[in-house]
Amino acid sequence: MGKKILVVDDDPFLGEMIKDMLEWYEYDIVLSKTACDTVENSISNNVDLIILDKLISGTDGTEVCQWIRGNDETNAIPILMMTAMHEAREVCLEAGATDFISKPFEMEAFVTAVKNLTE
């Protein structure tokens, strides 16, 4: 397998869809439906990228982004944040996201963003 990616999204359908799609491109995917263990999952799985939803089971993904950036072991990992919320791009980038994509997204644009962040 290729680069390892942690996908943090509480929507099981979207999480599985992203997993299947990225595995087709030979990425190794770790799925998480909860935000609280994102830092630990990132470290224990030695991930190359975190794909993070803005809203995860009542937790604001920008907070999670700040947890990642505040940890010496995870602060250099690229983070791709995603949400269906309008006007969220700036907030996500200010919180420390490396890149942002709006839902619903075009698969090609999503895969391109992932490739750009893992190369």
C-alpha positions in Angstrom: 0.0 0.0 0.0 0.9 3.6 -0.4 0.7 6.6 1.9 -1.4 6.2 5.1 -4.4 8.5 5.6 -6.6 8.9 8.6 -10.2 9.8 7.7 -12.2 11.4 10.5 -15.9 11.6 9.7 -18.9 10.5 11.6 -21.0 9.8 8.4 -20.4 6.1 7.9 -21.5 6.2 4.3 -19.2 9.1 3.3 -16.3 7.5 5.4 -16.6 4.2 3.6 -17.0 5.9 0.2 -13.8 7.9 0.8 -12.0 4.8 2.0 -13.0 2.7 -1.0 -12.1 5.5 -3.5 -8.7 6.2 -1.9 -7.8 2.5 -1.6 -8.5 2.3 -5.3 -5.6 4.8 -5.7 -3.5 2.6 -3.4 -3.7 4.7 -0.3 -3.8 2.9 3.1 -6.9 4.2 5.0 -7.7 4.3 8.7 -11.3 5.3 9.4 -12.4 7.0 12.6 -15.9 8.1 13.4 -14.9 10.0 16.6 -12.8 13.2 16.9 -11.5 12.7 20.5 -8.8 10.1 19.5 -7.6 11.8 16.3 -4.2 12.8 17.8 -3.6 9.3 19.2 -4.8 7.6 16.0 -2.4 9.8 14.0 0.6 8.9 16.1 -0.2 5.1 16.5 -0.9 4.7 12.8 2.0 6.9 11.6 -0.3 8.7 9.1 0.9 10.9 6.2 -2.4 12.9 5.9 -5.5 13.6 8.0 -8.8 14.1 6.3 -11.0 15.8 8.9 -14.7 16.8 8.8 -15.6 20.2 10.2 -18.4 18.8 12.3 -17.9 15.4 13.9 -20.6 14.2 16.4 -20.9 17.6 18.0 -17.2 18.3 18.0 -15.9 21.2 15.9 -13.2 19.9 13.6 -11.3 23.2 13.9 -10.7 22.3 17.6 -9.4 18.9 16.5 -7.2 20.7 14.0 -5.8 22.8 16.8 -5.1 19.7 19.0 -3.2 18.2 16.1 -1.2 21.4 15.5 -0.5 21.7 19.3 1.1 18.2 19.6 4.8 17.9 18.7 4.3 14.4 17.2 1.5 15.5 14.9 1.9 19.2 14.1 3.6 18.6 10.8 1.0 16.2 9.4 -1.0 17.8 6.5 -4.7 18.2 7.2 -7.4 18.3 4.6 -10.6 19.7 6.2 -14.0 19.3 4.6 -17.5 20.5 5.2 -20.8 21.4 3.6 -20.9 24.7 5.6 -20.6 27.8 3.5 -17.9 30.3 4.4 -15.9 27.7 6.4 -12.8 27.7 4.4 -11.1 30.6 6.1 -12.0 29.4 9.6 -10.6 25.9 8.8 -7.3 27.3 7.4 -6.9 29.7 10.3 -7.3 26.7 12.7 -4.3 25.1 11.0 -5.8 23.0 8.1 -3.3 22.7 5.2 -6.1 22.6 2.6 -9.9 22.7 2.5 -12.6 21.1 0.2 -16.4 21.8 0.2 -18.9 19.0 0.3 -20.3 17.8 -1.9 -17.0 17.6 -3.8 -16.0 16.3 -7.2 -14.1 13.1 -6.8 -11.4 14.2 -9.2 -10.8 17.5 -7.2 -10.8 15.5 -3.9 -8.2 13.0 -5.2 -6.1 15.8 -6.6 -6.1 17.5 -3.2 -5.1 14.3 -1.5 -2.3 13.7 -4.0 -1.0 17.2 -3.6 -0.9 16.8 0.2 0.8 13.4 0.2 3.6 14.0 -2.4 
